[in-house]
Amino acid sequence: MHLYDIRSPQDIKHLTIEELNELAEEIRRFLIDSISKTGGHLSSNLGIVELTIALHYVFNSPQDRILFDVGHQSYVHKILTGRSRRFSTLRQYKGLSGFQKRYESEYDCWEAGHSSTSLSAALGIAIARDLNGENYQVIPVIGDGAMASGMSMEALNQIGGEQRNMIIIFNDNSMSISQNVGAMDIAFTKLRTSRPYTTLKSDLEQGLSGTKVGRTVLKGMKNVKNVIKDSMVDTSIFGEFNLDYIGPINGHDLSSMIKVFQTVKNHRGPIVIHVLTKKGKGYSFAENDKEGSWHGVSQFDPKSGQPLAKLPFGHCSWSEVISSILCDLARKDRDIVTITPAMKSGSKLSNFAREFPNRFFDCGIAEEHAMTFAAGLAINGKRPFIAIYSSFLQRAYDQINHDVARMDLPVVIGIDRSGLVGEDGATHHGVFDISLLHAVPNLILSQPKDASEAKALLTTAFQQKHPFCIRYPRGSISFTCDPLIQAPIGTWTRWKQQASVKVRVITYGSDVDRVISKTKANELPVEVINARYFKPMDETILQEILLEDIPIIVYEGDMLDGGLSSAILQYANDHIISKHLFRMGIADHFVEQGSNALLRKAEKIDINTLFQKIEELLSCD
């Protein structure tokens, strides 16, 4: 069967086990070839091929609801639900999403880009099903990294209490993005190695299920089996939540999984099916990856495993710049410690972890805990730096507000992946943090335009005693640092090449130098103001430019509502200054996926649109 011939899961239900295994290998080859051209999440999808096939073989989607936690591992699900022909558009503008999307298919009943939402959503769907008098299965698929998060634990607590029909597929590959950490991972390891119990339970079922009397005995032995299970294996993770448990099962053995799924299809109450899979299965580069390098990939050569895109000489990612500067500062200050919520690889903190293993803490997928943990370190004299993606920072808003800012603790928060992030789309764009954080008292919020300013801001952050946030985007920059650059709190910088200024542009981050470069090239009478601090703003500069009769464009790469221009207008109003600002930023909607260049053009915040506005204002002078 060719993948393009699959229109729905019904097309695979007549296949033999041998044919299903052949289909699995074809899917793997297709994924490697396709993702090498578009980029995307590779390892997680290679690891879940047989599991997804077995689910669609046994259950009846879309009537039965299958939810993939996070959703980045739903590529196989997309193929089996008739979307293989669109894979050339994966993660492209107006193309197939890299996550489940409800608008994309009736088979996508849930969508997310953040971890650990599936169990809560599944319980809600299950209870609504029962209230509506409907009859279908709800099947969340969740990994071991996501299972250990606080939100998953909260959901399991209620699931065990409600006892609604639900089949939880625990996809255990010992990894989240990189290797898992913590006591939960140790507990899951005990389950993975619990072969004596698995064999005993299997023998019991095979020996007793053949006759009517045997089946009655087997049913009556449920409590006995639980005693055996608890005596041989520490299953308190699920047992203490009042959940039935089967496993571990080989997640690449289609025959075994199909038998188990058929057995539990009509199970009453919630049950956990523990499936062991290999992340990156079938592609050696991905299988051997322990750092998360093959979790999400850009375009690459399938034969060599080498990325096709190369950074310019002397350039590196913003995350690498911040990490390198952090290491330099940590060598001089023993109190500096670093925290990540499971993003050691993405935030480029591996070097810090190797050099300062006792001062590096990976909290797992637990943004809320990580932020309050940082507050605890700060309250006892340490200088914590927590690196967290802007999109994931949203989950720790209460902890920033209540635990860090309210007590005015000197936690330095590195807001990675701020601004538009391209192909990951609406769930990952880091365009909300300015609006979210601007109203929080005691907090300082900044963004450097280059590596020199990044070093100056980080140095300043560790020299002061308040919560200090530093935003930095996805992408690369030249890593050259001027040691003389300073960034006193609440100061902006100004640039102009002509004495006479006809238009002012206030902007921040990497856009500062882009605007300066184009202004220089066109010899325009434009002053560019680098608003490197969103809070506090430079009131000296603000007061001066707001009182002058020169047009001002505030050029933002984030949400307009609650952004820099909103703060400037608020300042003007409070100081009784009448001034019209031309505001360029993202309007009140979620931005879709696509390259940053395409998205900026679609949102009318590309550099050409800015300079069209500048020319328009200059022509009116």
GUZANU-179036 format. One record per residue (C-alpha): residue in three letters; z, y, x. Coordinates in steps of 0.05 Angstrom, whole numbers, padded with zeros to 5 digits, always signed. Layout:
ALAZYX;...
***
This chain:
MET+00000+00000+00000;HIS-00019+00068+00027;LEU+00034+00122+00020;TYR-00015+00168-00015;ASP-00022+00116-00070;ILE+00051+00121-00089;ARG+00058+00165-00150;SER+00128+00144-00171;PRO+00182+00092-00154;GLN+00151+00046-00205;ASP+00095+00033-00156;ILE+00142-00005-00108;LYS+00182-00047-00157;HIS+00132-00105-00156;LEU+00131-00111-00080;THR+00161-00170-00042;ILE+00215-00161+00011;GLU+00162-00171+00065;GLU+00118-00118+00033;LEU+00177-00071+00027;ASN+00192-00080+00101;GLU+00120-00064+00117;LEU+00125-00002+00073;ALA+00187+00019+00112;GLU+00150+00016+00178;GLU+00091+00054+00149;ILE+00138+00108+00125;ARG+00169+00114+00194;ARG+00102+00122+00227;PHE+00082+00173+00175;LEU+00147+00213+00184;ILE+00140+00216+00260;ASP+00067+00237+00256;SER+00077+00288+00200;ILE+00141+00320+00225;SER+00112+00326+00295;LYS+00060+00374+00264;THR+00105+00414+00217;GLY+00175+00408+00247;GLY+00233+00387+00204;HIS+00292+00340+00200;LEU+00271+00277+00236;SER+00330+00232+00256;SER+00366+00232+00190;ASN+00303+00212+00152;LEU+00284+00157+00201;GLY+00353+00128+00191;ILE+00352+00125+00116;VAL+00283+00093+00103;GLU+00306+00024+00079;LEU+00365+00052+00042;THR+00321+00099+00001;ILE+00270+00044-00013;ALA+00326-00002-00038;LEU+00354+00053-00083;HIS+00288+00066-00116;TYR+00272-00008-00120;VAL+00336-00024-00159;PHE+00352+00039-00198;ASN+00308+00076-00247;SER+00300+00148-00224;PRO+00294+00200-00254;GLN+00336+00170-00311;ASP+00387+00146-00259;ARG+00407+00208-00219;ILE+00403+00202-00143;LEU+00434+00260-00105;PHE+00425+00267-00030;ASP+00482+00305+00003;VAL+00454+00366+00040;GLY+00384+00341+00022;HIS+00353+00345+00091;GLN+00348+00269+00090;SER+00307+00266+00025;TYR+00238+00261+00057;VAL+00232+00186+00042;HIS+00254+00201-00029;LYS+00199+00253-00034;ILE+00147+00202-00009;LEU+00170+00150-00060;THR+00167+00201-00116;GLY+00094+00219-00105;ARG+00096+00277-00056;SER+00067+00247+00007;ARG+00000+00283+00000;ARG+00037+00350+00007;PHE+00073+00333+00071;SER+00025+00376+00112;THR+00058+00436+00077;LEU+00129+00413+00092;ARG+00175+00474+00103;GLN+00115+00520+00102;TYR+00108+00583+00060;LYS+00095+00561-00013;GLY+00096+00488+00011;LEU+00140+00427+00003;SER+00213+00442+00015;GLY+00253+00409+00070;PHE+00308+00396+00018;GLN+00311+00370-00053;LYS+00287+00424-00101;ARG+00293+00420-00176;TYR+00230+00460-00188;GLU+00191+00413-00143;SER+00202+00347-00180;GLU+00238+00316-00239;TYR+00265+00266-00189;ASP+00306+00321-00154;CYS+00366+00328-00200;TRP+00407+00367-00149;GLU+00392+00414-00092;ALA+00433+00438-00033;GLY+00427+00458+00039;HIS+00501+00455+00055;SER+00542+00393+00067;SER+00591+00357+00021;THR+00569+00382-00048;SER+00542+00316-00075;LEU+00607+00283-00097;SER+00631+00343-00137;ALA+00562+00351-00169;ALA+00557+00277-00184;LEU+00624+00277-00219;GLY+00603+00336-00261;ILE+00538+00301-00280;ALA+00576+00236-00296;ILE+00626+00270-00341;ALA+00571+00309-00376;ARG+00534+00243-00386;ASP+00595+00212-00419;LEU+00608+00272-00462;ASN+00536+00270-00485;GLY+00541+00196-00501;GLU+00486+00179-00451;ASN+00478+00117-00407;TYR+00452+00121-00336;GLN+00478+00114-00265;VAL+00497+00172-00220;ILE+00487+00156-00147;PRO+00507+00206-00093;VAL+00485+00189-00022;ILE+00533+00220+00029;GLY+00540+00213+00104;ASP+00603+00200+00144;GLY+00603+00271+00172;ALA+00600+00301+00103;MET+00649+00250+00074;ALA+00703+00276+00122;SER+00699+00348+00097;GLY+00752+00379+00053;MET+00706+00388-00006;SER+00689+00314-00006;MET+00763+00296-00004;GLU+00776+00342-00063;ALA+00720+00308-00102;LEU+00743+00238-00085;ASN+00812+00256-00110;GLN+00785+00272-00180;ILE+00734+00216-00180;GLY+00790+00166-00169;GLY+00829+00197-00225;GLU+00772+00203-00275;GLN+00746+00132-00263;ARG+00676+00149-00288;ASN+00618+00103-00274;MET+00590+00125-00207;ILE+00559+00089-00147;ILE+00575+00126-00082;ILE+00529+00107-00025;PHE+00567+00120+00040;ASN+00512+00126+00092;ASP+00549+00115+00157;ASN+00512+00128+00222;SER+00570+00154+00264;MET+00536+00222+00266;SER+00532+00287+00228;ILE+00484+00330+00269;SER+00515+00305+00334;GLN+00572+00255+00342;ASN+00629+00259+00292;VAL+00700+00278+00312;GLY+00771+00270+00287;ALA+00817+00219+00254;MET+00769+00207+00196;ASP+00717+00183+00245;ILE+00768+00136+00276;ALA+00784+00109+00207;PHE+00711+00099+00191;THR+00703+00062+00256;LYS+00756+00012+00233;LEU+00715+00001+00170;ARG+00651-00008+00210;THR+00683-00064+00251;SER+00717-00099+00192;ARG+00675-00162+00195;PRO+00731-00211+00179;TYR+00742-00179+00111;THR+00668-00173+00095;THR+00656-00246+00110;LEU+00717-00269+00071;LYS+00698-00229+00010;SER+00626-00255+00013;ASP+00651-00327+00018;LEU+00697-00317-00041;GLU+00642-00289-00085;GLN+00592-00342-00065;GLY+00642-00398-00076;LEU+00668-00375-00143;SER+00609-00342-00178;GLY+00570-00405-00191;THR+00609-00428-00253;LYS+00639-00395-00314;VAL+00709-00416-00292;GLY+00695-00390-00222;ARG+00672-00323-00248;THR+00735-00317-00289;VAL+00778-00333-00228;LEU+00738-00284-00186;LYS+00750-00229-00237;GLY+00824-00245-00239;MET+00828-00244-00163;LYS+00811-00170-00158;ASN+00883-00153-00139;VAL+00887-00212-00091;LYS+00823-00189-00056;ASN+00851-00119-00050;VAL+00914-00147-00017;ILE+00870-00187+00031;LYS+00829-00125+00045;ASP+00889-00081+00057;SER+00921-00132+00103;MET+00860-00141+00147;VAL+00828-00072+00146;ASP+00854-00002+00138;THR+00815+00018+00076;SER+00864+00070+00052;ILE+00808+00122+00058;PHE+00778+00096-00007;GLY+00831+00048-00033;GLU+00883+00103-00038;PHE+00834+00144-00078;ASN+00832+00087-00129;LEU+00759+00071-00113;ASP+00728+00002-00108;TYR+00694-00012-00042;ILE+00640-00059-00016;GLY+00618-00062+00056;PRO+00599-00051+00110;ILE+00527-00071+00096;ASN+00468-00069+00144;GLY+00429-00008+00121;HIS+00365-00033+00151;ASP+00368-00101+00116;LEU+00329-00090+00051;SER+00345-00158+00022;SER+00420-00149+00029;MET+00420-00078+00002;ILE+00378-00097-00058;LYS+00425-00154-00075;VAL+00486-00109-00070;PHE+00455-00053-00111;GLN+00433-00103-00165;THR+00505-00130-00166;VAL+00538-00063-00175;LYS+00486-00033-00222;ASN+00530-00045-00282;HIS+00597-00036-00247;ARG+00650-00002-00288;GLY+00684+00057-00255;PRO+00671+00089-00187;ILE+00652+00045-00128;VAL+00635+00061-00055;ILE+00580+00021-00022;HIS+00588+00028+00054;VAL+00520+00024+00088;LEU+00512+00024+00164;THR+00449+00058+00189;LYS+00420+00081+00255;LYS+00402+00154+00259;GLY+00332+00161+00288;LYS+00316+00088+00274;GLY+00248+00067+00302;TYR+00237+00126+00349;SER+00270+00117+00416;PHE+00279+00191+00432;ALA+00316+00202+00367;GLU+00355+00136+00370;ASN+00384+00153+00438;ASP+00402+00225+00420;LYS+00477+00239+00421;GLU+00474+00315+00422;GLY+00435+00327+00358;SER+00371+00350+00393;TRP+00328+00307+00346;HIS+00365+00325+00282;GLY+00321+00384+00267;VAL+00258+00392+00308;SER+00201+00440+00318;GLN+00131+00415+00330;PHE+00129+00362+00385;ASP+00085+00310+00420;PRO+00103+00242+00389;LYS+00085+00205+00453;SER+00125+00246+00503;GLY+00177+00275+00456;GLN+00165+00343+00487;PRO+00165+00405+00443;LEU+00098+00440+00437;ALA+00127+00510+00435;LYS+00151+00538+00501;LEU+00195+00599+00510;PRO+00168+00655+00554;PHE+00194+00656+00625;GLY+00264+00685+00629;HIS+00276+00677+00554;CYS+00328+00634+00519;SER+00357+00629+00450;TRP+00408+00680+00425;SER+00457+00623+00419;GLU+00449+00606+00492;VAL+00458+00679+00512;ILE+00523+00684+00473;SER+00548+00617+00500;SER+00533+00635+00572;ILE+00568+00703+00566;LEU+00627+00668+00533;CYS+00633+00620+00592;ASP+00633+00678+00641;LEU+00689+00712+00602;ALA+00728+00647+00595;ARG+00729+00637+00670;LYS+00767+00703+00676;ASP+00812+00695+00615;ARG+00848+00629+00606;ASP+00868+00648+00534;ILE+00796+00646+00509;VAL+00784+00583+00467;THR+00722+00564+00427;ILE+00716+00531+00359;THR+00657+00502+00321;PRO+00652+00469+00253;ALA+00606+00412+00276;MET+00553+00457+00307;LYS+00566+00446+00381;SER+00493+00431+00394;GLY+00463+00483+00347;SER+00507+00539+00374;LYS+00494+00517+00446;LEU+00567+00506+00462;SER+00558+00441+00500;ASN+00565+00476+00568;PHE+00630+00509+00546;ALA+00656+00441+00522;ARG+00640+00408+00588;GLU+00670+00464+00631;PHE+00731+00477+00588;PRO+00744+00411+00550;ASN+00817+00430+00535;ARG+00795+00497+00506;PHE+00739+00473+00461;PHE+00751+00447+00390;ASP+00701+00415+00343;CYS+00732+00414+00274;GLY+00676+00375+00241;ILE+00643+00399+00177;ALA+00703+00440+00156;GLU+00688+00515+00159;GLU+00749+00535+00119;HIS+00797+00496+00163;ALA+00762+00520+00227;MET+00772+00593+00208;THR+00846+00586+00191;PHE+00855+00542+00253;ALA+00828+00601+00293;ALA+00878+00647+00259;GLY+00935+00600+00280;LEU+00911+00601+00352;ALA+00907+00677+00351;ILE+00976+00686+00322;ASN+01005+00649+00382;GLY+00970+00689+00436;LYS+00903+00654+00445;ARG+00836+00690+00440;PRO+00793+00646+00395;PHE+00718+00651+00389;ILE+00690+00614+00329;ALA+00614+00603+00327;ILE+00590+00593+00256;TYR+00522+00599+00223;SER+00517+00658+00176;SER+00497+00611+00119;PHE+00559+00568+00130;LEU+00604+00629+00140;GLN+00600+00639+00065;ARG+00645+00578+00058;ALA+00700+00609+00099;TYR+00701+00677+00064;ASP+00770+00667+00035;GLN+00799+00647+00103;ILE+00768+00708+00137;ASN+00796+00753+00084;HIS+00864+00721+00072;ASP+00882+00687+00138;VAL+00847+00729+00191;ALA+00836+00800+00167;ARG+00897+00807+00123;MET+00942+00792+00183;ASP+00895+00833+00228;LEU+00887+00776+00279;PRO+00841+00782+00340;VAL+00793+00726+00322;VAL+00723+00736+00349;ILE+00672+00709+00300;GLY+00602+00694+00327;ILE+00556+00696+00266;ASP+00498+00653+00290;ARG+00430+00648+00254;SER+00440+00716+00220;GLY+00381+00746+00183;LEU+00320+00706+00161;VAL+00316+00637+00192;GLY+00247+00616+00170;GLU+00229+00547+00147;ASP+00298+00523+00124;GLY+00292+00571+00067;ALA+00340+00600+00015;THR+00400+00556+00031;HIS+00400+00577+00104;HIS+00378+00649+00108;GLY+00436+00689+00138;VAL+00424+00752+00099;PHE+00489+00759+00060;ASP+00543+00765+00113;ILE+00539+00842+00121;SER+00549+00851+00046;LEU+00604+00798+00043;LEU+00644+00825+00102;HIS+00635+00900+00097;ALA+00691+00907+00045;VAL+00742+00867+00085;PRO+00796+00913+00115;ASN+00813+00910+00190;LEU+00748+00875+00206;ILE+00697+00901+00257;LEU+00624+00881+00245;SER+00569+00888+00297;GLN+00502+00864+00322;PRO+00471+00872+00391;LYS+00398+00891+00402;ASP+00392+00852+00468;ALA+00430+00809+00519;SER+00461+00869+00554;GLU+00490+00895+00488;ALA+00512+00824+00470;LYS+00553+00822+00534;ALA+00582+00891+00521;LEU+00602+00873+00449;LEU+00633+00806+00470;THR+00672+00840+00525;THR+00696+00893+00477;ALA+00714+00841+00426;PHE+00762+00805+00473;GLN+00793+00870+00497;GLN+00816+00893+00428;LYS+00865+00866+00376;HIS+00827+00862+00309;PRO+00780+00812+00276;PHE+00713+00824+00309;CYS+00647+00796+00284;ILE+00583+00794+00325;ARG+00519+00775+00289;TYR+00460+00745+00326;PRO+00395+00715+00299;ARG+00355+00652+00308;GLY+00302+00661+00361;SER+00298+00679+00434;ILE+00306+00740+00479;SER+00300+00758+00552;PHE+00366+00740+00586;THR+00377+00799+00631;CYS+00444+00834+00628;ASP+00458+00905+00652;PRO+00532+00904+00673;LEU+00537+00980+00662;ILE+00523+00976+00587;GLN+00585+00989+00544;ALA+00595+00987+00469;PRO+00657+01025+00447;ILE+00678+01006+00377;GLY+00642+01046+00323;THR+00588+01076+00368;TRP+00513+01078+00357;THR+00459+01097+00407;ARG+00398+01142+00400;TRP+00329+01141+00430;LYS+00271+01189+00426;GLN+00212+01206+00472;GLN+00196+01275+00443;ALA+00241+01336+00436;SER+00215+01349+00366;VAL+00235+01294+00317;LYS+00199+01289+00250;VAL+00226+01221+00225;ARG+00288+01181+00240;VAL+00294+01105+00236;ILE+00362+01073+00232;THR+00360+00999+00247;TYR+00397+00944+00285;GLY+00390+00880+00325;SER+00324+00860+00356;ASP+00287+00908+00310;VAL+00313+00966+00351;ASP+00269+00951+00411;ARG+00210+00930+00368;VAL+00211+00998+00334;ILE+00220+01034+00400;SER+00162+00996+00432;LYS+00114+01013+00375;THR+00137+01085+00373;LYS+00125+01092+00448;ALA+00056+01060+00442;ASN+00035+01108+00387;GLU+00071+01169+00417;LEU+00104+01187+00351;PRO+00157+01241+00340;VAL+00206+01188+00316;GLU+00279+01180+00335;VAL+00306+01109+00333;ILE+00380+01099+00321;ASN+00413+01034+00341;ALA+00466+01021+00288;ARG+00500+00966+00329;TYR+00564+00973+00288;PHE+00561+00964+00213;LYS+00635+00974+00208;PRO+00661+01022+00231;MET+00599+01065+00232;ASP+00587+01122+00281;GLU+00609+01180+00237;THR+00593+01232+00290;ILE+00519+01213+00290;LEU+00519+01201+00215;GLN+00547+01270+00200;GLU+00496+01304+00244;ILE+00433+01268+00220;LEU+00452+01270+00146;LEU+00459+01345+00148;GLU+00391+01356+00182;ASP+00327+01363+00141;ILE+00292+01304+00173;PRO+00271+01242+00134;ILE+00312+01179+00148;ILE+00287+01108+00140;VAL+00341+01054+00141;TYR+00305+00991+00164;GLU+00344+00927+00149;GLY+00328+00854+00156;ASP+00382+00832+00107;MET+00402+00845+00035;LEU+00398+00918+00012;ASP+00456+00910-00036;GLY+00519+00920+00005;GLY+00480+00929+00069;LEU+00476+00984+00121;SER+00439+01034+00077;SER+00489+01023+00021;ALA+00546+01040+00069;ILE+00509+01103+00093;LEU+00497+01126+00021;GLN+00571+01114+00006;TYR+00590+01156+00066;ALA+00543+01212+00044;ASN+00571+01211-00026;ASP+00643+01212-00003;HIS+00629+01271+00044;ILE+00590+01309-00010;ILE+00525+01306+00029;SER+00461+01305-00013;LYS+00411+01262+00025;HIS+00355+01217+00003;LEU+00345+01154+00045;PHE+00283+01111+00048;ARG+00311+01041+00046;MET+00274+00979+00071;GLY+00308+00912+00062;ILE+00311+00849+00020;ALA+00316+00862-00055;ASP+00362+00825-00103;HIS+00335+00754-00099;PHE+00337+00691-00057;VAL+00283+00688-00003;GLU+00240+00625+00000;GLN+00219+00585+00061;GLY+00165+00602+00111;SER+00155+00632+00180;ASN+00195+00695+00192;ALA+00130+00734+00201;LEU+00104+00712+00133;LEU+00171+00724+00099;ARG+00179+00794+00128;LYS+00109+00812+00104;ALA+00124+00783+00035;GLU+00189+00822+00031;LYS+00154+00885+00057;ILE+00201+00891+00117;ASP+00150+00875+00171;ILE+00139+00925+00227;ASN+00070+00946+00202;THR+00098+00964+00134;LEU+00152+01005+00168;PHE+00101+01044+00208;GLN+00058+01055+00147;LYS+00118+01089+00116;ILE+00130+01129+00180;GLU+00057+01153+00180;GLU+00064+01172+00107;LEU+00125+01214+00121;LEU+00093+01246+00182;SER+00031+01265+00141;CYS+00075+01300+00090;ASP+00109+01343+00143;
***
